Amino acid sequence: KMSTQVTNEKVDKKYYVVLMLVHMGNSVWLVPQDNGSLAWSNEFCDTQPFFSYEEAKSVVESHFLQTFGFIGSYKIIELTYEELLDFEILTDN
């Protein structure tokens, strides 16, 4: 049995992407931009991860309040680095 030693801490790191319901039957992936703003995409591969659950939660809730005036339905999904690669969600961090 081969033992694989992993020296890269990315492997243990968790990443968080957010699915947000914007209209009945219409949900979008949140895409945090480098300048701090947020875009929406229908494509999962366009999404960009947050680096903590708390950050993802506070960003999506304040985005809901600013955009719609209330906090609607959303789902935060935890991914591993391997899953980011599998889904071709590229991140520099």
Secondary structure, DSSP 4 states (H G I P E B T S, - for coil): -PPPP---GGGG-EEEEEEEEEETTEEEEEEE-TTS-EEEES-GGG---BSSHHHHHHHHHHHHHHHHSS---EEEEEEEHHHHHHTT-----
